[in-house]
Amino acid sequence: MFHEKKPPASAGGPDGRPQIDRELLLDSHQAAAILKVHPRLVHRGEIATVHVGKLWSFRASALAEWIDRGLAS
C-alpha cells in the first residue's frame, strides 16, 4: 500500500508553493537616513547588502545587527 507523505503545514502556502519570509528592503538613502549618516557611508561593506539588479538594498535586520555590534564594542 502506497501512502503519499504530506509536507508539514509550515512548508507552504495554501496554493502549495513555498512561503518566503519577506523582510523590508531599504535603499541606500533610506538606510543612511535611519543610521543618520551620508549615503556613501552605507556602501563601505560593513553592512550586509542584497543586490537587486544594479541597486544595493539593505535588510532592516542587517541595519539592526550593525547597530547592535557598534553598541557592544
PDB file of N, CA, C and O in Angstrom, chain B, residues numbered from 101:
ATOM      1  N   MET B 101       0.842  -1.175   0.000  1.00  0.00           N
ATOM      2  CA  MET B 101       0.000   0.000   0.000  1.00  0.00           C
ATOM      3  C   MET B 101       0.890   1.242   0.000  1.00  0.00           C
ATOM      4  O   MET B 101       1.835   1.331   0.783  1.00  0.00           O
ATOM      5  N   PHE B 102       0.592   2.178  -0.861  1.00  0.00           N
ATOM      6  CA  PHE B 102       1.385   3.395  -1.013  1.00  0.00           C
ATOM      7  C   PHE B 102       0.696   4.540  -0.299  1.00  0.00           C
ATOM      8  O   PHE B 102      -0.483   4.807  -0.530  1.00  0.00           O
ATOM      9  N   HIS B 103       1.435   5.220   0.572  1.00  0.00           N
ATOM     10  CA  HIS B 103       0.913   6.393   1.283  1.00  0.00           C
ATOM     11  C   HIS B 103       1.735   7.605   0.881  1.00  0.00           C
ATOM     12  O   HIS B 103       2.955   7.622   1.049  1.00  0.00           O
ATOM     13  N   GLU B 104       1.075   8.600   0.358  1.00  0.00           N
ATOM     14  CA  GLU B 104       1.755   9.836  -0.028  1.00  0.00           C
ATOM     15  C   GLU B 104       2.010  10.667   1.218  1.00  0.00           C
ATOM     16  O   GLU B 104       1.101  10.929   2.005  1.00  0.00           O
ATOM     17  N   LYS B 105       3.270  11.078   1.386  1.00  0.00           N
ATOM     18  CA  LYS B 105       3.611  11.920   2.531  1.00  0.00           C
ATOM     19  C   LYS B 105       3.238  13.354   2.221  1.00  0.00           C
ATOM     20  O   LYS B 105       3.545  13.870   1.146  1.00  0.00           O
ATOM     21  N   LYS B 106       2.586  13.984   3.154  1.00  0.00           N
ATOM     22  CA  LYS B 106       2.223  15.383   3.005  1.00  0.00           C
ATOM     23  C   LYS B 106       3.277  16.238   3.688  1.00  0.00           C
ATOM     24  O   LYS B 106       3.773  15.883   4.758  1.00  0.00           O
ATOM     25  N   PRO B 107       3.621  17.369   3.071  1.00  0.00           N
ATOM     26  CA  PRO B 107       4.587  18.251   3.729  1.00  0.00           C
ATOM     27  C   PRO B 107       3.968  18.860   4.973  1.00  0.00           C
ATOM     28  O   PRO B 107       2.746  18.980   5.064  1.00  0.00           O
ATOM     29  N   PRO B 108       4.803  19.247   5.938  1.00  0.00           N
ATOM     30  CA  PRO B 108       4.252  19.905   7.125  1.00  0.00           C
ATOM     31  C   PRO B 108       3.516  21.181   6.745  1.00  0.00           C
ATOM     32  O   PRO B 108       3.793  21.784   5.707  1.00  0.00           O
ATOM     33  N   ALA B 109       2.594  21.581   7.578  1.00  0.00           N
ATOM     34  CA  ALA B 109       1.759  22.756   7.288  1.00  0.00           C
ATOM     35  C   ALA B 109       2.602  24.007   7.064  1.00  0.00           C
ATOM     36  O   ALA B 109       2.208  24.891   6.303  1.00  0.00           O
ATOM     37  N   SER B 110       3.754  24.089   7.716  1.00  0.00           N
ATOM     38  CA  SER B 110       4.580  25.290   7.582  1.00  0.00           C
ATOM     39  C   SER B 110       5.417  25.300   6.306  1.00  0.00           C
ATOM     40  O   SER B 110       6.108  26.281   6.033  1.00  0.00           O
ATOM     41  N   ALA B 111       5.365  24.221   5.517  1.00  0.00           N
ATOM     42  CA  ALA B 111       6.224  24.125   4.334  1.00  0.00           C
ATOM     43  C   ALA B 111       5.718  24.918   3.153  1.00  0.00           C
ATOM     44  O   ALA B 111       6.467  25.148   2.204  1.00  0.00           O
ATOM     45  N   GLY B 112       4.477  25.339   3.183  1.00  0.00           N
ATOM     46  CA  GLY B 112       3.980  26.071   2.028  1.00  0.00           C
ATOM     47  C   GLY B 112       2.699  26.794   2.325  1.00  0.00           C
ATOM     48  O   GLY B 112       2.087  26.634   3.381  1.00  0.00           O
ATOM     49  N   GLY B 113       2.311  27.600   1.354  1.00  0.00           N
ATOM     50  CA  GLY B 113       1.082  28.365   1.480  1.00  0.00           C
ATOM     51  C   GLY B 113      -0.111  27.543   1.042  1.00  0.00           C
ATOM     52  O   GLY B 113       0.030  26.363   0.720  1.00  0.00           O
ATOM     53  N   PRO B 114      -1.280  28.154   1.027  1.00  0.00           N
ATOM     54  CA  PRO B 114      -2.499  27.448   0.648  1.00  0.00           C
ATOM     55  C   PRO B 114      -2.450  26.911  -0.781  1.00  0.00           C
ATOM     56  O   PRO B 114      -3.115  25.926  -1.103  1.00  0.00           O
ATOM     57  N   ASP B 115      -1.664  27.558  -1.632  1.00  0.00           N
ATOM     58  CA  ASP B 115      -1.569  27.099  -3.015  1.00  0.00           C
ATOM     59  C   ASP B 115      -0.475  26.053  -3.207  1.00  0.00           C
ATOM     60  O   ASP B 115      -0.242  25.607  -4.331  1.00  0.00           O
ATOM     61  N   GLY B 116       0.204  25.654  -2.122  1.00  0.00           N
ATOM     62  CA  GLY B 116       1.232  24.632  -2.194  1.00  0.00           C
ATOM     63  C   GLY B 116       2.628  25.155  -2.479  1.00  0.00           C
ATOM     64  O   GLY B 116       3.602  24.413  -2.356  1.00  0.00           O
ATOM     65  N   ARG B 117       2.743  26.427  -2.858  1.00  0.00           N
ATOM     66  CA  ARG B 117       4.070  26.994  -3.115  1.00  0.00           C
ATOM     67  C   ARG B 117       4.755  27.330  -1.802  1.00  0.00           C
ATOM     68  O   ARG B 117       4.088  27.682  -0.829  1.00  0.00           O
ATOM     69  N   PRO B 118       6.080  27.227  -1.763  1.00  0.00           N
ATOM     70  CA  PRO B 118       6.792  27.575  -0.531  1.00  0.00           C
ATOM     71  C   PRO B 118       6.574  29.034  -0.172  1.00  0.00           C
ATOM     72  O   PRO B 118       6.509  29.900  -1.044  1.00  0.00           O
ATOM     73  N   GLN B 119       6.464  29.290   1.103  1.00  0.00           N
ATOM     74  CA  GLN B 119       6.321  30.664   1.563  1.00  0.00           C
ATOM     75  C   GLN B 119       7.696  31.270   1.753  1.00  0.00           C
ATOM     76  O   GLN B 119       8.619  30.605   2.223  1.00  0.00           O
ATOM     77  N   ILE B 120       7.825  32.507   1.394  1.00  0.00           N
ATOM     78  CA  ILE B 120       9.074  33.233   1.540  1.00  0.00           C
ATOM     79  C   ILE B 120       8.876  34.286   2.617  1.00  0.00           C
ATOM     80  O   ILE B 120       7.933  35.076   2.577  1.00  0.00           O
ATOM     81  N   ASP B 121       9.782  34.278   3.572  1.00  0.00           N
ATOM     82  CA  ASP B 121       9.725  35.301   4.616  1.00  0.00           C
ATOM     83  C   ASP B 121      10.235  36.594   4.001  1.00  0.00           C
ATOM     84  O   ASP B 121      11.433  36.741   3.754  1.00  0.00           O
ATOM     85  N   ARG B 122       9.346  37.511   3.759  1.00  0.00           N
ATOM     86  CA  ARG B 122       9.722  38.776   3.117  1.00  0.00           C
ATOM     87  C   ARG B 122      10.031  39.818   4.167  1.00  0.00           C
ATOM     88  O   ARG B 122       9.204  40.169   5.007  1.00  0.00           O
ATOM     89  N   GLU B 123      11.249  40.291   4.082  1.00  0.00           N
ATOM     90  CA  GLU B 123      11.697  41.320   5.015  1.00  0.00           C
ATOM     91  C   GLU B 123      11.813  42.635   4.264  1.00  0.00           C
ATOM     92  O   GLU B 123      12.153  42.660   3.081  1.00  0.00           O
ATOM     93  N   LEU B 124      11.536  43.691   4.939  1.00  0.00           N
ATOM     94  CA  LEU B 124      11.622  45.014   4.356  1.00  0.00           C
ATOM     95  C   LEU B 124      13.030  45.277   3.837  1.00  0.00           C
ATOM     96  O   LEU B 124      14.009  45.111   4.565  1.00  0.00           O
ATOM     97  N   LEU B 125      13.129  45.690   2.566  1.00  0.00           N
ATOM     98  CA  LEU B 125      14.411  46.081   1.989  1.00  0.00           C
ATOM     99  C   LEU B 125      14.437  47.595   1.852  1.00  0.00           C
ATOM    100  O   LEU B 125      13.457  48.212   1.437  1.00  0.00           O
ATOM    101  N   LEU B 126      15.558  48.175   2.201  1.00  0.00           N
ATOM    102  CA  LEU B 126      15.727  49.624   2.164  1.00  0.00           C
ATOM    103  C   LEU B 126      16.760  49.977   1.110  1.00  0.00           C
ATOM    104  O   LEU B 126      17.708  49.222   0.894  1.00  0.00           O
ATOM    105  N   ASP B 127      16.588  51.113   0.452  1.00  0.00           N
ATOM    106  CA  ASP B 127      17.624  51.566  -0.472  1.00  0.00           C
ATOM    107  C   ASP B 127      18.690  52.324   0.334  1.00  0.00           C
ATOM    108  O   ASP B 127      18.553  52.514   1.542  1.00  0.00           O
ATOM    109  N   SER B 128      19.737  52.747  -0.351  1.00  0.00           N
ATOM    110  CA  SER B 128      20.865  53.408   0.325  1.00  0.00           C
ATOM    111  C   SER B 128      20.449  54.657   1.081  1.00  0.00           C
ATOM    112  O   SER B 128      20.916  54.902   2.193  1.00  0.00           O
ATOM    113  N   HIS B 129      19.575  55.441   0.481  1.00  0.00           N
ATOM    114  CA  HIS B 129      19.148  56.690   1.130  1.00  0.00           C
ATOM    115  C   HIS B 129      18.300  56.408   2.367  1.00  0.00           C
ATOM    116  O   HIS B 129      18.426  57.102   3.377  1.00  0.00           O
ATOM    117  N   GLN B 130      17.448  55.407   2.296  1.00  0.00           N
ATOM    118  CA  GLN B 130      16.636  55.054   3.465  1.00  0.00           C
ATOM    119  C   GLN B 130      17.518  54.528   4.588  1.00  0.00           C
ATOM    120  O   GLN B 130      17.357  54.912   5.746  1.00  0.00           O
ATOM    121  N   ALA B 131      18.462  53.638   4.237  1.00  0.00           N
ATOM    122  CA  ALA B 131      19.369  53.084   5.246  1.00  0.00           C
ATOM    123  C   ALA B 131      20.198  54.200   5.888  1.00  0.00           C
ATOM    124  O   ALA B 131      20.370  54.233   7.107  1.00  0.00           O
ATOM    125  N   ALA B 132      20.704  55.103   5.064  1.00  0.00           N
ATOM    126  CA  ALA B 132      21.503  56.215   5.581  1.00  0.00           C
ATOM    127  C   ALA B 132      20.672  57.111   6.499  1.00  0.00           C
ATOM    128  O   ALA B 132      21.173  57.591   7.516  1.00  0.00           O
ATOM    129  N   ALA B 133      19.418  57.336   6.147  1.00  0.00           N
ATOM    130  CA  ALA B 133      18.553  58.178   6.985  1.00  0.00           C
ATOM    131  C   ALA B 133      18.324  57.531   8.346  1.00  0.00           C
ATOM    132  O   ALA B 133      18.320  58.214   9.370  1.00  0.00           O
ATOM    133  N   ILE B 134      18.133  56.214   8.356  1.00  0.00           N
ATOM    134  CA  ILE B 134      17.931  55.514   9.629  1.00  0.00           C
ATOM    135  C   ILE B 134      19.184  55.613  10.489  1.00  0.00           C
ATOM    136  O   ILE B 134      19.107  55.832  11.698  1.00  0.00           O
ATOM    137  N   LEU B 135      20.343  55.448   9.846  1.00  0.00           N
ATOM    138  CA  LEU B 135      21.612  55.486  10.584  1.00  0.00           C
ATOM    139  C   LEU B 135      22.125  56.902  10.821  1.00  0.00           C
ATOM    140  O   LEU B 135      23.086  57.108  11.561  1.00  0.00           O
ATOM    141  N   LYS B 136      21.471  57.879  10.182  1.00  0.00           N
ATOM    142  CA  LYS B 136      21.858  59.284  10.281  1.00  0.00           C
ATOM    143  C   LYS B 136      23.301  59.500   9.813  1.00  0.00           C
ATOM    144  O   LYS B 136      24.104  60.149  10.483  1.00  0.00           O
ATOM    145  N   VAL B 137      23.603  58.928   8.625  1.00  0.00           N
ATOM    146  CA  VAL B 137      24.908  59.098   8.004  1.00  0.00           C
ATOM    147  C   VAL B 137      24.700  59.459   6.536  1.00  0.00           C
ATOM    148  O   VAL B 137      23.585  59.381   6.022  1.00  0.00           O
ATOM    149  N   HIS B 138      25.789  59.856   5.862  1.00  0.00           N
ATOM    150  CA  HIS B 138      25.721  60.141   4.430  1.00  0.00           C
ATOM    151  C   HIS B 138      25.527  58.821   3.675  1.00  0.00           C
ATOM    152  O   HIS B 138      26.087  57.803   4.079  1.00  0.00           O
ATOM    153  N   PRO B 139      24.748  58.816   2.591  1.00  0.00           N
ATOM    154  CA  PRO B 139      24.507  57.569   1.852  1.00  0.00           C
ATOM    155  C   PRO B 139      25.784  56.846   1.411  1.00  0.00           C
ATOM    156  O   PRO B 139      25.791  55.618   1.323  1.00  0.00           O
ATOM    157  N   ARG B 140      26.864  57.585   1.133  1.00  0.00           N
ATOM    158  CA  ARG B 140      28.109  56.911   0.731  1.00  0.00           C
ATOM    159  C   ARG B 140      28.660  56.019   1.837  1.00  0.00           C
ATOM    160  O   ARG B 140      29.329  55.025   1.555  1.00  0.00           O
ATOM    161  N   LEU B 141      28.388  56.362   3.082  1.00  0.00           N
ATOM    162  CA  LEU B 141      28.940  55.598   4.195  1.00  0.00           C
ATOM    163  C   LEU B 141      28.303  54.222   4.357  1.00  0.00           C
ATOM    164  O   LEU B 141      28.906  53.335   4.961  1.00  0.00           O
ATOM    165  N   VAL B 142      27.108  54.028   3.834  1.00  0.00           N
ATOM    166  CA  VAL B 142      26.484  52.704   3.959  1.00  0.00           C
ATOM    167  C   VAL B 142      27.049  51.721   2.938  1.00  0.00           C
ATOM    168  O   VAL B 142      26.739  50.531   2.992  1.00  0.00           O
ATOM    169  N   HIS B 143      27.869  52.200   2.013  1.00  0.00           N
ATOM    170  CA  HIS B 143      28.468  51.335   0.992  1.00  0.00           C
ATOM    171  C   HIS B 143      29.889  50.902   1.343  1.00  0.00           C
ATOM    172  O   HIS B 143      30.620  50.441   0.466  1.00  0.00           O
ATOM    173  N   ARG B 144      30.281  51.035   2.563  1.00  0.00           N
ATOM    174  CA  ARG B 144      31.648  50.711   2.964  1.00  0.00           C
ATOM    175  C   ARG B 144      31.873  49.210   3.136  1.00  0.00           C
ATOM    176  O   ARG B 144      33.001  48.788   3.390  1.00  0.00           O
ATOM    177  N   GLY B 145      30.837  48.405   3.005  1.00  0.00           N
ATOM    178  CA  GLY B 145      30.980  46.961   3.130  1.00  0.00           C
ATOM    179  C   GLY B 145      30.838  46.448   4.546  1.00  0.00           C
ATOM    180  O   GLY B 145      31.087  45.269   4.802  1.00  0.00           O
ATOM    181  N   GLU B 146      30.446  47.300   5.465  1.00  0.00           N
ATOM    182  CA  GLU B 146      30.299  46.885   6.858  1.00  0.00           C
ATOM    183  C   GLU B 146      28.919  46.323   7.151  1.00  0.00           C
ATOM    184  O   GLU B 146      28.733  45.614   8.139  1.00  0.00           O
ATOM    185  N   ILE B 147      27.966  46.632   6.311  1.00  0.00           N
ATOM    186  CA  ILE B 147      26.592  46.183   6.499  1.00  0.00           C
ATOM    187  C   ILE B 147      26.249  45.227   5.363  1.00  0.00           C
ATOM    188  O   ILE B 147      26.490  45.531   4.195  1.00  0.00           O
ATOM    189  N   ALA B 148      25.687  44.077   5.706  1.00  0.00           N
ATOM    190  CA  ALA B 148      25.311  43.095   4.692  1.00  0.00           C
ATOM    191  C   ALA B 148      24.280  43.698   3.738  1.00  0.00           C
ATOM    192  O   ALA B 148      23.331  44.358   4.162  1.00  0.00           O
ATOM    193  N   THR B 149      24.487  43.459   2.446  1.00  0.00           N
ATOM    194  CA  THR B 149      23.587  44.004   1.436  1.00  0.00           C
ATOM    195  C   THR B 149      23.013  42.898   0.570  1.00  0.00           C
ATOM    196  O   THR B 149      23.507  41.770   0.544  1.00  0.00           O
ATOM    197  N   VAL B 150      21.963  43.257  -0.131  1.00  0.00           N
ATOM    198  CA  VAL B 150      21.351  42.393  -1.132  1.00  0.00           C
ATOM    199  C   VAL B 150      21.377  43.191  -2.425  1.00  0.00           C
ATOM    200  O   VAL B 150      20.918  44.333  -2.459  1.00  0.00           O
ATOM    201  N   HIS B 151      21.906  42.606  -3.481  1.00  0.00           N
ATOM    202  CA  HIS B 151      21.900  43.301  -4.768  1.00  0.00           C
ATOM    203  C   HIS B 151      20.655  42.908  -5.541  1.00  0.00           C
ATOM    204  O   HIS B 151      20.405  41.729  -5.792  1.00  0.00           O
ATOM    205  N   VAL B 152      19.892  43.898  -5.906  1.00  0.00           N
ATOM    206  CA  VAL B 152      18.702  43.705  -6.733  1.00  0.00           C
ATOM    207  C   VAL B 152      18.971  44.486  -8.016  1.00  0.00           C
ATOM    208  O   VAL B 152      18.806  45.705  -8.068  1.00  0.00           O
ATOM    209  N   GLY B 153      19.390  43.754  -9.051  1.00  0.00           N
ATOM    210  CA  GLY B 153      19.811  44.427 -10.274  1.00  0.00           C
ATOM    211  C   GLY B 153      21.070  45.226  -9.994  1.00  0.00           C
ATOM    212  O   GLY B 153      22.052  44.685  -9.486  1.00  0.00           O
ATOM    213  N   LYS B 154      21.047  46.505 -10.319  1.00  0.00           N
ATOM    214  CA  LYS B 154      22.195  47.377 -10.063  1.00  0.00           C
ATOM    215  C   LYS B 154      22.106  48.075  -8.708  1.00  0.00           C
ATOM    216  O   LYS B 154      23.034  48.773  -8.300  1.00  0.00           O
ATOM    217  N   LEU B 155      21.007  47.888  -8.028  1.00  0.00           N
ATOM    218  CA  LEU B 155      20.779  48.596  -6.771  1.00  0.00           C
ATOM    219  C   LEU B 155      21.275  47.808  -5.566  1.00  0.00           C
ATOM    220  O   LEU B 155      21.198  46.580  -5.542  1.00  0.00           O
ATOM    221  N   TRP B 156      21.777  48.512  -4.582  1.00  0.00           N
ATOM    222  CA  TRP B 156      22.124  47.927  -3.294  1.00  0.00           C
ATOM    223  C   TRP B 156      20.899  48.069  -2.412  1.00  0.00           C
ATOM    224  O   TRP B 156      20.330  49.154  -2.296  1.00  0.00           O
ATOM    225  N   SER B 157      20.501  46.990  -1.801  1.00  0.00           N
ATOM    226  CA  SER B 157      19.384  47.025  -0.859  1.00  0.00           C
ATOM    227  C   SER B 157      19.873  46.507   0.482  1.00  0.00           C
ATOM    228  O   SER B 157      20.760  45.656   0.557  1.00  0.00           O
ATOM    229  N   PHE B 158      19.290  47.025   1.510  1.00  0.00           N
ATOM    230  CA  PHE B 158      19.677  46.673   2.871  1.00  0.00           C
ATOM    231  C   PHE B 158      18.477  46.098   3.600  1.00  0.00           C
ATOM    232  O   PHE B 158      17.388  46.671   3.572  1.00  0.00           O
ATOM    233  N   ARG B 159      18.682  44.960   4.254  1.00  0.00           N
ATOM    234  CA  ARG B 159      17.625  44.403   5.101  1.00  0.00           C
ATOM    235  C   ARG B 159      17.568  45.228   6.383  1.00  0.00           C
ATOM    236  O   ARG B 159      18.601  45.618   6.928  1.00  0.00           O
ATOM    237  N   ALA B 160      16.371  45.486   6.849  1.00  0.00           N
ATOM    238  CA  ALA B 160      16.215  46.232   8.096  1.00  0.00           C
ATOM    239  C   ALA B 160      16.927  45.508   9.237  1.00  0.00           C
ATOM    240  O   ALA B 160      17.508  46.155  10.109  1.00  0.00           O
ATOM    241  N   SER B 161      16.891  44.173   9.242  1.00  0.00           N
ATOM    242  CA  SER B 161      17.551  43.410  10.304  1.00  0.00           C
ATOM    243  C   SER B 161      19.070  43.557  10.235  1.00  0.00           C
ATOM    244  O   SER B 161      19.733  43.515  11.271  1.00  0.00           O
ATOM    245  N   ALA B 162      19.641  43.730   9.024  1.00  0.00           N
ATOM    246  CA  ALA B 162      21.085  43.934   8.897  1.00  0.00           C
ATOM    247  C   ALA B 162      21.498  45.266   9.511  1.00  0.00           C
ATOM    248  O   ALA B 162      22.566  45.376  10.113  1.00  0.00           O
ATOM    249  N   LEU B 163      20.649  46.272   9.355  1.00  0.00           N
ATOM    250  CA  LEU B 163      20.933  47.564   9.998  1.00  0.00           C
ATOM    251  C   LEU B 163      20.906  47.414  11.513  1.00  0.00           C
ATOM    252  O   LEU B 163      21.771  47.941  12.212  1.00  0.00           O
ATOM    253  N   ALA B 164      19.917  46.701  12.009  1.00  0.00           N
ATOM    254  CA  ALA B 164      19.797  46.496  13.457  1.00  0.00           C
ATOM    255  C   ALA B 164      21.003  45.737  13.997  1.00  0.00           C
ATOM    256  O   ALA B 164      21.520  46.073  15.062  1.00  0.00           O
ATOM    257  N   GLU B 165      21.457  44.711  13.268  1.00  0.00           N
ATOM    258  CA  GLU B 165      22.631  43.950  13.702  1.00  0.00           C
ATOM    259  C   GLU B 165      23.877  44.823  13.716  1.00  0.00           C
ATOM    260  O   GLU B 165      24.693  44.722  14.632  1.00  0.00           O
ATOM    261  N   TRP B 166      24.034  45.680  12.710  1.00  0.00           N
ATOM    262  CA  TRP B 166      25.185  46.571  12.635  1.00  0.00           C
ATOM    263  C   TRP B 166      25.172  47.549  13.809  1.00  0.00           C
ATOM    264  O   TRP B 166      26.207  47.812  14.421  1.00  0.00           O
ATOM    265  N   ILE B 167      24.008  48.073  14.112  1.00  0.00           N
ATOM    266  CA  ILE B 167      23.871  48.989  15.256  1.00  0.00           C
ATOM    267  C   ILE B 167      24.207  48.258  16.535  1.00  0.00           C
ATOM    268  O   ILE B 167      24.930  48.796  17.374  1.00  0.00           O
ATOM    269  N   ASP B 168      23.704  47.043  16.712  1.00  0.00           N
ATOM    270  CA  ASP B 168      23.962  46.274  17.926  1.00  0.00           C
ATOM    271  C   ASP B 168      25.455  45.961  18.095  1.00  0.00           C
ATOM    272  O   ASP B 168      25.978  46.006  19.209  1.00  0.00           O
ATOM    273  N   ARG B 169      26.144  45.641  16.977  1.00  0.00           N
ATOM    274  CA  ARG B 169      27.593  45.386  17.039  1.00  0.00           C
ATOM    275  C   ARG B 169      28.329  46.643  17.496  1.00  0.00           C
ATOM    276  O   ARG B 169      29.278  46.567  18.277  1.00  0.00           O
ATOM    277  N   GLY B 170      27.887  47.791  17.007  1.00  0.00           N
ATOM    278  CA  GLY B 170      28.530  49.049  17.401  1.00  0.00           C
ATOM    279  C   GLY B 170      28.303  49.374  18.865  1.00  0.00           C
ATOM    280  O   GLY B 170      29.185  49.907  19.539  1.00  0.00           O
ATOM    281  N   LEU B 171      27.121  49.052  19.349  1.00  0.00           N
ATOM    282  CA  LEU B 171      26.816  49.324  20.762  1.00  0.00           C
ATOM    283  C   LEU B 171      27.571  48.372  21.681  1.00  0.00           C
ATOM    284  O   LEU B 171      27.903  48.726  22.813  1.00  0.00           O
ATOM    285  N   ALA B 172      27.841  47.163  21.192  1.00  0.00           N
ATOM    286  CA  ALA B 172      28.527  46.171  22.006  1.00  0.00           C
ATOM    287  C   ALA B 172      30.020  46.430  22.120  1.00  0.00           C
ATOM    288  O   ALA B 172      30.666  45.933  23.042  1.00  0.00           O
ATOM    289  N   SER B 173      30.575  47.204  21.192  1.00  0.00           N
ATOM    290  CA  SER B 173      32.037  47.430  21.241  1.00  0.00           C
ATOM    291  C   SER B 173      32.404  48.639  22.059  1.00  0.00           C
ATOM    292  O   SER B 173      33.586  48.957  22.194  1.00  0.00           O
TER     293      SER B 173
END
